[in-house]
Amino acid sequence: MTIDAFGITFHLGAFDLPLRYYGIILVTGMFVGGYLSSLEARRKGQNPDLVWDAILWALIAGLVGARLWHILTPPPSMLGGAEARDTLWYFSHPLDALDVRNGGLGLPGAVAGGLLGLYLFTRRHKLSFAVWADIAAPGLALGQAIGRWGNFVNQELYGLPTTLPWGITITTVRPEPFTDPALRFHPLFLYESLGNLLICLALLYLARRYAAWLKSGDLILIYLLFYPVLRFFLEFIRLDSSQLFGVNANQALMVIVALLSALALYNRHRVVRRHQLKARQAE
């Protein structure tokens, strides 16, 4: 058995079985988030056991979406040098496209894929997607808050250099011109983890405080408003951001998702207010 900074490797004869801390943290986030969603399902009068069945669908679709997002929007660090890997390279090397250990995953694709998986699950079992998306929303945010610590273990997802006392040292490869080993960087993973934890708490509060006002599907729309806003601003200090046609791909997507979610929330409740006004006038 070999232990290093990234995990444990079990030596089984001629075979090596690596157990990475990154994977352990992601699985932990999935189970903790799933447990929270099961509590929300019970609170809403739904079968909490269905949460674990739904997670399997969301996990598979989320992994596919996360890998596709990475392939379609590779970071600049992967586009240079002798081993450059852009989108066209992956299309010509499909087996490497399946190797998630080489290149990574993209969270926007994971969220989109996970929601698609949940939608397919609810369709198959004749359940309300809006109700179950609301059940999933706080757990999703909590799972992200925990999962981001996997980036700390891998020494990735860090920001610009900083002199703040909580700046972190990076011992892995750093992009130009930030190669000075004395530099410390913004712990972007920490900022996003704390932000997701606050989003989780906000969703739980809103679901209880404004239960009479919220409609089914509102909670997931609020998540799709809050998280994109958080991610949009964090991208300003992120190093190695994915670019698409010269634009930060993640920021562009976050703006679109946040605006569409805000518009959907406004329109849904504008219709409700209009009906309430007509009812009062009829009295």
C-alpha positions, 0 to 999 in steps of 0.5 A, spaced: 500 500 500 502 506 498 499 513 501 501 520 497 498 527 497 492 524 492 490 518 495 491 511 497 494 505 492 493 498 494 498 493 490 494 487 489 499 482 486 500 485 478 495 490 479 494 497 482 488 499 485 488 507 486 483 510 491 483 517 490 481 522 495 478 526 490 473 521 488 472 519 496 470 527 497 465 527 491 462 520 493 461 523 500 458 530 497 453 525 493 451 521 499 450 527 504 446 531 499 442 525 497 440 524 505 438 532 505 434 531 499 431 525 502 429 529 508 426 534 504 422 529 500 419 526 507 417 533 509 413 534 502 410 527 503 414 524 498 417 517 498 424 518 501 427 512 498 426 514 491 431 519 492 437 514 492 434 511 485 433 518 482 441 519 484 443 513 480 440 516 474 442 523 475 449 521 477 450 517 470 447 523 466 451 528 470 458 524 469 456 524 461 454 532 461 460 534 465 465 530 461 462 533 455 462 540 457 470 539 459 471 536 452 467 542 448 470 548 453 477 545 454 481 550 459 487 554 455 492 550 459 490 544 455 491 547 448 498 548 448 504 544 448 506 537 445 500 534 448 495 539 446 488 537 447 482 541 444 475 539 442 477 536 435 483 532 438 478 529 443 473 527 437 479 524 433 481 520 440 474 517 443 477 513 448 481 518 451 474 522 451 472 517 456 478 517 460 475 522 466 482 522 469 485 525 464 482 532 463 477 532 468 470 534 468 466 541 468 461 542 473 456 546 469 455 540 464 454 536 471 448 540 473 445 540 466 446 532 465 444 531 473 437 535 472 436 531 465 437 525 468 432 527 474 427 529 468 428 522 465 427 519 472 421 522 473 418 521 467 419 514 467 416 513 474 410 518 472 412 523 478 412 531 478 419 533 475 418 540 478 416 537 485 422 533 485 427 538 482 425 542 488 427 536 493 433 536 489 435 543 490 438 544 497 442 537 496 445 539 490 448 545 493 450 542 499 453 536 495 457 541 491 459 545 497 462 538 500 465 536 493 469 542 492 474 540 497 476 535 492 479 540 488 483 542 494 486 535 494 488 535 487 490 543 488 486 545 482 481 551 482 485 556 484 485 564 483 489 569 482 495 571 486 494 574 493 497 577 499 491 575 503 492 571 509 488 565 507 492 564 500 494 557 498 501 555 496 500 551 489 505 545 488 503 543 482 504 546 475 502 553 475 500 557 468 505 563 466 507 568 468 505 565 475 511 560 476 514 563 482 514 558 488 513 563 493 506 566 490 500 564 494 493 564 490 486 565 492 482 558 494 477 559 489 474 552 491 473 555 498 469 561 496 465 556 491 464 551 497 462 557 502 457 560 497 454 553 495 453 552 503 450 559 503 445 557 497 443 551 501 441 554 507 438 560 503 434 554 499 432 551 506 430 557 509 425 560 503 422 553 502 419 553 509 418 561 510 415 562 504 412 555 503 405 558 501 408 563 496 412 558 492 410 554 487 413 547 485 419 548 481 421 555 484 426 552 488 430 549 483 429 556 479 432 560 485 438 555 485 439 556 478 439 564 479 443 564 485 449 559 483 450 562 476 451 569 480 456 566 485 460 562 479 459 569 474 463 573 479 468 568 482 470 567 474 473 574 474 479 571 479 479 564 476 486 562 473 485 558 466 478 559 465 475 556 459 474 560 453 469 560 447 470 564 441 474 569 446 469 569 451 469 566 458 465 560 456 462 559 464 461 566 465 457 566 458 453 560 460 452 563 467 449 569 465 444 566 460 442 561 466 441 566 471 437 571 466 432 565 464 431 563 471 429 570 473 425 571 468 421 564 469 420 566 476 418 573 474 413 570 469 410 565 474 408 569 479 406 575 475 400 570 472 399 569 480 398 576 482 394 577 476 389 572 477 389 574 485 387 582 482 382 579 478 379 575 484 379 581 488 376 586 483 370 580 482 369 581 489 
